[in-house]
């Protein structure tokens, strides 16, 4: 299973006249699963959980998901793949400003040994 992330939009928030005025505070990312095992083992379903630094969780299902991340705050992405009765879970810890590295191919994790 490979996970790809791309920035899909930018949210700009101003906090008045202070040092963060006009700065980008969050980014929205489109994340996609590329799972070559479906060719051999058949289709699977995917459940996403995004947990921010404060413990707030957002969930999604399907092979793609969107998440708005604060750029300097850590968050956890958990992806559960279920095929028949077997569930495999991948958990990644990232920061929003690192998720978009490498020209929109934020991270590519090849999980096939």
Phi, psi and omega in degrees: 000132178241139179245130178243141177232137177225141176287128180253338176196166180237135175255124179254128181232132178256136177251052178077219184262009183286189184293340179262008181302123177079002181280155174282119181256339178215157177230147174254129183244145173255119180248139183227147175261134170240109188239095181293345180293342178296333177295326183265315189254356179095179185292158178223164173247153185232135176237128182253143171225126177248123180240120182278178184300337180268000180092003178283135184243136171241142181235159176206162175229158179111179183277354174227153178209153174245144178213133176263117184246139171290135193294329182250010182253140178286152174210163182245134173250126176238126181238123177252123177257126179241129176225120186057241180255005182264127176240127175245138182236135175243132178234129179235143176247124183223170166245147183303321182284346175265342181294334183259021178291164177065049173055047176089350173264066193316301172213146176232116180245114176268112186259015177268119183295000000 
